[in-house]
Structures are given as C-alpha cells and as structure tokens.
Amino acid sequence: MDGLDLQIRNFLYRRFVETGQAPRTDDAAAEFGLRGEEAEAAFRHLHDAHALVLERDALEIRMLNPFSCVPSAWRVEAGERQWYSNCAWDSFAVCAALHSDGRIESSCADCGEPLAVDVRDQKPVQRDYLFHVLVPARQWWDDIVFT
C-alpha cells in the first residue's frame, strides 16, 4: 500500500467509528478530492491488499477488520455503542481497537446456547470458553467471509 492507500484506510476506519456506518466510495472521493473511478480503484486495491473486505457483488465495505459492517452473530458493546464483529477473535479486537472494556454476546455454533464474555482491562472476565477455528489460518483469505 502507498501513502494515499493508508490515508484512505485510516479515513474509512475513523469515519466508521464516528458514524457506525460503512463509508462509501463517494465519501472517500469527497474527502480526498478524487474522481469516482479513482476512489473505486482505491477500494479495490485495499480489498486486494486485505486491508478491508468488499461485498462480493457490490463496491461496498463488508468488513473493516475487526469490525463487521453488516449484522453478524457477534455483537460487541464497547465505547458506549453496539458493534458487530466478524468472529469471536475479532470481538476481542473491537474492544482493543476502541481501547475500551466491553461485552461480547453471541451463541454457541454447536448447541445454540447464548454466550457472553465481559472484557475488562484488556482481558476476558470469563475464562472458561474455548475458541475453535474450523479453517486453518493459511486458508482464511480463500473465503474470509465464511472463515
């Protein structure tokens, strides 16, 4: 990524945290004085660099890791707001990214029982949960939305 890519990425994260809404290409174009096609190319470049994840069929942001820009099974209360994350791992990273204590809520993928973990001082309060990843890390980006 070059300097402009980093500036655009930082803008996208900042705007998302401020508004709770995924910025669009026209937001980036206006912020940086870009033509629409330049902003679109920047989004694609950031996607290709794994700096964000775009929807499969639209030039819209799905993930600004660790944040999910669409509703997911992982809800995080942090920084006095509600967020979605992409998985259990990312849920802890939402608290870390916001420098905030928080509460993570989801349900067990196996039995459906509700799960809740409080995060205090950068550590989980409940320590009896296990985190299991079905997909080996080397294959995560083969289909990051499924992973």
Secondary structure, 3 states (H helix, E strand, C coil): CCHHHHHHHHHHHHHHHHHCCCCCHHHHHHHHCCCHHHHHHHHHHHHHCCCCEECCCCCCEEEECCEECCCCCEEEEECCEEEEECCHHHHHHHHHHCCCCEEEEEECCCCCCEEEEEEECCEECCCCCCCCCCCCHHHHHHCCCCC
